[in-house]
Amino acid sequence: MAYLYVRHTVIDFNNWYRIFDSNKEDQEKHGLVEVQLFRDQKDQNDVIIIFRVTDVEKAREYIYAPEAEIARDEAGVIGEPESFFLDKVED
C-alpha cells in the first residue's frame, strides 16, 4: 500500500485548512485519501499530511500540476512543500 507524506508551512492554518478541506473531492479523484493531519506543537502553521494513495500515477500528476502550485499559493503555503511517496512495510 502506498502513502504520500507532505509537509509544509502555511501563513494561516485556518485559511489553509478551509481551502484544503474544500479540495477533498478533487484529491480523492486523483487517488489521495487523507489518512492523518498533524500540526507542530510549537508552530501550529507547520503542517504534515499523510495520504493513503489509491493511484500513484494520478496522485503524482496532481501534486506536480501547475494548478497545484496555484492552489498552494492561494492557501498560503510558504516555500516548496516537502513531499515523498512511501510504501508501507508489512509485518
Order of alpha helices (4+ residues) and beta strands (2+ residues): beta-alpha-alpha-beta-beta-alpha-alpha-beta
